[in-house]
């Protein structure tokens, strides 16, 4: 499965990236939502895993809504250690996981479909 990881904290990005790769996923990692949109426009992505709080023109929730609208088949997992979004803040069929991300929860969320 091809996963787009959007995380602005380098250590967290590296940890999650290694967990996903260790489970056999192909991972593309970026540091903000603007770059994520560029990757989505250029590559076939199965799942996007995005932090909520990020620098740039949009946060992870805005990114998730844009992905659902423009690329409906892409599965969405939103994560945060600071904010738990309300149900109506998540796009339809999106999942939420809390940080710090535990390997089992991460792999369950990415592979649940």
Buried (B, 14 or more C-beta within 10 A) or exposed (E): BEBBBBBBBEEBBEBBBEBBEEBEBEBBBBBBBBBBBEBBEEEEBBBBBBBBEBEBEBBBBBBBBBBBEEBEEBBBBBBBBEBEBEEEBBBEEBBBBEBEBEBEBBBEBBBEE
